[in-house]
């Protein structure tokens, strides 16, 4: 068997310290660090930690209106249609990573280029396959980011020590309009609740928030619906944004009307509207549920400062 090289690199972390971390395994086609966002210096810089991607597949069956995979995969023949990589090749890269990455704890994000649970009903479910490779060690874990509501494979075995499951949620009014192929929000929350009750670490991403008419009541209702079912380990908030490549490839472009501001991460909802949305949810979480374990996704340094949040101690969706 060919030896696969594990390449490391020194990174500056958001807290200002420096650490040698895995940059990629082999050619980076399976495991590679997301490092498109440099350490923030200017108010307009986007804050995003450098996390490890586990690129086991490309595409997503839900094809949401604003899906960035349309732009990311624009040069591939099937664009967002899911394509699964060879399990044997994934296994080689994962085993090389586990053998060599014996230092800092890592959380490998399997949902950056695909829905992590989209392959659960296809004979050899990805969750069982990948978590079996991480069994027997207690340092590294796999992050499953999903809009799926089928979690039977995770519930049928004890993978709690190796898995973190994060559900992508939105307000019902927004999901019905722009996420029409995805399971209903209530079904996603039901699936998340089952996993939480089974002892899994369950996180939530409310992203992208969209300032539709009545957004205040819509998103407050989502928070209440969520906390009436279970308490997430973490909540990460994000707002609608679109790289130009995503906008160019989108079929339904109606969501673009909400974007009025340019940034170094594409077009965004205006700063003041984003701030109001975040402030409203943060206040409701604090006042109603005494919940403060909240972070922002791909937001500017100026927004973190405006909200009085410390990005240097970030505990967002994609980090251990």
C-alpha positions in Angstrom: 0.0 0.0 0.0 1.3 3.4 -0.9 2.2 5.6 2.1 0.1 8.7 2.2 1.9 11.8 3.4 0.4 14.0 6.1 1.4 17.6 5.5 1.5 20.0 8.5 1.8 23.8 8.6 2.0 26.5 11.3 -1.2 28.5 11.6 -2.1 31.6 13.5 -5.2 30.9 15.5 -7.9 33.4 16.2 -6.7 33.8 19.7 -3.4 35.0 18.4 -1.4 31.9 19.3 0.4 29.8 16.7 0.1 26.0 16.3 1.3 23.4 13.9 -1.7 21.6 12.4 -2.5 19.2 9.6 -2.8 21.1 6.4 -3.8 18.2 4.2 -3.5 14.4 3.8 -2.0 13.4 0.5 -3.2 15.5 -2.3 -5.9 17.1 -0.1 -8.7 15.5 -2.1 -10.2 13.9 1.0 -8.8 15.8 4.0 -7.7 19.4 3.7 -7.8 22.4 6.0 -10.2 25.2 5.0 -8.0 28.3 5.0 -9.6 30.7 2.6 -10.1 33.3 5.4 -6.9 34.8 6.7 -6.7 36.0 10.3 -8.9 39.1 10.6 -7.1 42.5 10.8 -9.5 45.0 9.3 -13.1 45.7 10.4 -14.3 44.3 7.0 -12.4 41.0 7.3 -14.5 37.9 7.8 -13.9 35.8 10.9 -13.7 32.1 10.3 -11.5 29.5 12.0 -9.4 27.2 9.9 -11.2 23.8 10.2 -10.5 20.5 8.6 -12.7 19.4 5.7 -13.6 15.7 5.2 -14.4 15.7 1.5 -16.1 12.3 1.2 -18.7 13.5 -1.5 -19.6 16.4 -3.6 -23.1 17.8 -4.0 -26.4 17.8 -2.1 -29.9 16.5 -3.1 -31.7 19.4 -1.5 -30.5 22.1 -3.9 -31.6 25.1 -1.9 -32.0 28.3 -3.9 -28.8 30.0 -2.5 -26.7 26.8 -2.4 -23.1 27.8 -2.8 -22.3 24.4 -4.3 -23.8 25.6 -7.5 -20.9 28.0 -7.8 -18.3 25.8 -6.2 -19.1 22.8 -8.5 -19.9 24.9 -11.5 -17.3 23.3 -13.7 -18.5 19.7 -12.9 -21.0 18.1 -15.3 -23.7 17.3 -12.7 -23.1 20.4 -10.4 -25.0 19.8 -7.2 -26.1 16.2 -7.9 -24.4 14.0 -5.2 -21.3 12.1 -6.1 -19.8 9.7 -3.5 -16.1 9.1 -3.5 -14.6 5.6 -3.2 -14.8 4.4 0.3 -11.5 2.5 0.0 -9.7 5.8 -0.9 -11.4 7.7 1.9 -10.3 4.9 4.4 -6.7 5.2 3.3 -6.6 9.0 3.9 -8.5 8.8 7.2 -6.2 6.1 8.6 -3.1 8.1 7.5 -4.6 11.1 9.3 -5.4 9.2 12.5 -1.9 7.5 12.6 0.0 10.9 12.2 -2.3 13.5 13.7 -1.7 12.6 17.3 -1.4 16.2 18.7 -4.2 18.8 18.7 -7.8 17.5 18.8 -9.5 17.9 15.4 -13.1 17.9 14.3 -13.4 16.9 10.6 -16.3 18.6 8.9 -18.0 16.2 6.5 -20.7 18.7 5.5 -18.9 21.5 3.7 -19.2 20.1 0.2 -22.1 17.7 0.8 -25.0 17.0 3.2 -23.4 14.7 5.7 -26.4 12.4 6.1 -27.6 12.3 2.5 -26.3 8.7 1.9 -27.9 7.0 4.9 -30.4 4.9 3.0 -28.0 3.6 0.3 -26.8 0.2 1.5 -23.5 1.2 3.0 -24.4 4.4 5.0 -21.6 7.0 5.3 -22.1 7.5 9.0 -21.4 3.8 9.9 -18.5 3.6 7.5 -16.7 6.7 8.6 -17.3 6.4 12.3 -16.0 2.8 12.3 -12.7 4.2 11.2 -12.6 6.6 14.2 -13.6 3.9 16.7 -10.9 3.0 19.2 -9.5 6.5 19.5 -10.9 9.3 21.6 -9.1 12.4 20.2 -10.6 13.2 16.9 -14.3 13.4 15.9 -16.4 13.8 12.8 -18.9 16.6 12.3 -22.1 15.8 10.5 -23.8 18.9 9.1 -27.2 18.2 7.7 -30.7 19.1 6.8 -31.7 15.4 6.8 -34.3 14.0 9.2 -33.2 10.3 8.9 -30.9 9.5 11.9 -31.7 5.8 12.4 -28.1 4.6 11.7 -26.7 6.9 14.4 -29.4 5.9 16.9 -28.8 2.2 16.1 -25.2 2.3 17.4 -23.2 4.2 20.0 -21.0 6.6 18.1 -21.4 9.4 20.7 -17.6 9.6 21.4 -16.8 10.0 17.7 -19.6 12.1 16.3 -21.0 15.7 16.5 -24.2 16.3 14.6 -25.2 19.8 13.5 -28.6 20.6 12.0 -29.0 23.4 9.6 -32.3 25.2 10.4 -34.3 28.2 9.2 -37.5 29.9 9.9 -40.5 27.9 8.4 -41.5 30.8 6.1 -37.9 30.9 4.7 -37.5 27.2 4.4 -40.8 26.7 2.6 -39.8 29.3 0.1 -36.1 28.6 -0.5 -35.4 25.1 0.8 -38.3 23.3 -0.8 -36.6 19.9 -1.3 -35.3 19.7 2.2 -37.2 18.0 5.1 -39.6 20.3 7.0 -37.9 22.2 9.8 -40.1 20.5 12.4 -38.8 17.1 11.2 -35.2 18.2 11.4 -35.8 19.4 15.0 -37.5 16.1 15.8 -34.4 14.2 14.5 -32.1 16.5 16.4 -34.1 15.9 19.6 -33.8 12.1 19.2 -30.0 12.3 18.9 -29.8 14.7 21.8 -31.8 12.4 24.0 -29.6 9.6 23.0 -26.6 11.4 24.3 -25.1 12.9 21.1 -23.6 16.3 21.0 -26.1 18.2 18.8 -25.4 21.7 17.5 -27.6 24.0 15.4 -26.9 26.4 12.6 -29.5 29.0 11.9 -28.0 30.1 8.7 -28.7 31.9 6.4 -31.1 34.2 8.2 -33.1 36.2 5.7 -34.9 39.5 6.4 -38.2 38.5 4.9 -41.3 40.4 5.9 -42.0 39.6 9.6 -38.5 38.1 10.1 -38.6 39.0 13.8 -41.6 36.8 14.6 -40.5 34.0 12.2 -37.0 33.6 13.8 -38.2 34.0 17.4 -40.8 31.2 16.7 -37.9 29.0 15.4 -36.0 29.6 18.6 -39.0 28.8 20.8 -39.8 25.7 18.7 -36.2 24.5 19.1 -35.9 25.1 22.9 -39.3 23.4 23.5 -37.7 20.2 22.2 -34.0 20.2 23.4 -31.1 22.5 24.2 -28.4 22.6 21.6 -24.8 22.3 22.6 -24.0 25.3 20.4 -25.9 27.7 18.1 -24.2 29.4 15.2 -26.0 32.3 13.5 -25.3 33.5 10.0 -27.1 35.7 7.5 -27.7 35.4 3.8 -24.7 36.0 1.6 -23.7 35.1 -1.9 -20.5 34.8 -3.8 -20.8 36.0 -7.4 -20.2 32.5 -8.7 -23.2 31.3 -6.6 -25.4 34.1 -7.9 -24.4 33.4 -11.5 -25.3 29.7 -11.2 -28.5 30.1 -9.2 -31.8 29.1 -10.9 -34.0 31.0 -8.5 -32.4 34.3 -8.0 -35.2 36.0 -6.0 -33.1 35.8 -2.8 -30.5 38.1 -4.3 -32.9 41.0 -3.8 -32.0 40.9 -0.1 -28.3 41.5 -0.7 -27.3 45.1 -0.8 -23.8 45.2 0.5 -20.4 44.1 -1.0 -17.8 42.3 1.1 -14.7 40.2 0.7 -17.0 37.2 1.0 -19.4 38.1 -1.7 -22.6 40.1 -1.4 -24.4 40.4 2.0 -27.5 41.7 3.7 -26.8 45.3 4.8 -24.8 45.6 8.0 -27.6 47.3 10.0 -30.2 44.7 9.1 -27.8 41.9 9.9 -27.0 43.5 13.3 -30.7 43.9 14.1 -31.4 40.3 13.3 -28.5 39.0 15.4 -29.3 41.4 18.3 -32.9 40.2 18.4 -32.1 36.5 18.6 -29.2 37.0 21.0 -31.5 39.0 23.3 -34.3 36.4 23.1 -31.9 33.6 23.8 -30.4 35.4 26.8 -33.6 36.8 28.3 -35.9 33.8 27.7 -33.5 30.8 28.0 -30.4 32.2 29.7 -28.5 30.8 26.7 -25.3 32.4 25.6 -23.3 29.7 23.8 -23.7 31.5 20.4 -21.3 32.3 17.7 -21.5 33.9 14.2 -20.7 32.3 10.9 -18.5 34.2 8.3 -19.2 37.5 9.8 -17.0 40.6 9.8 -14.8 41.7 12.6 -16.9 44.9 12.8 -20.0 42.8 13.4 -18.4 40.8 16.3 -17.3 44.1 17.8 -20.7 45.8 17.3 -22.4 42.9 19.2 -19.9 42.9 22.0 -18.8 39.3 21.1 -15.2 38.1 21.4 -14.2 36.2 18.2 -10.9 35.2 19.8 -12.7 32.7 22.0 -15.0 31.5 19.2 -16.9 28.2 19.7 -18.7 28.0 16.4 -20.2 25.1 14.5 -17.0 23.8 12.8 -14.4 23.7 15.7 -13.9 21.1 18.4 
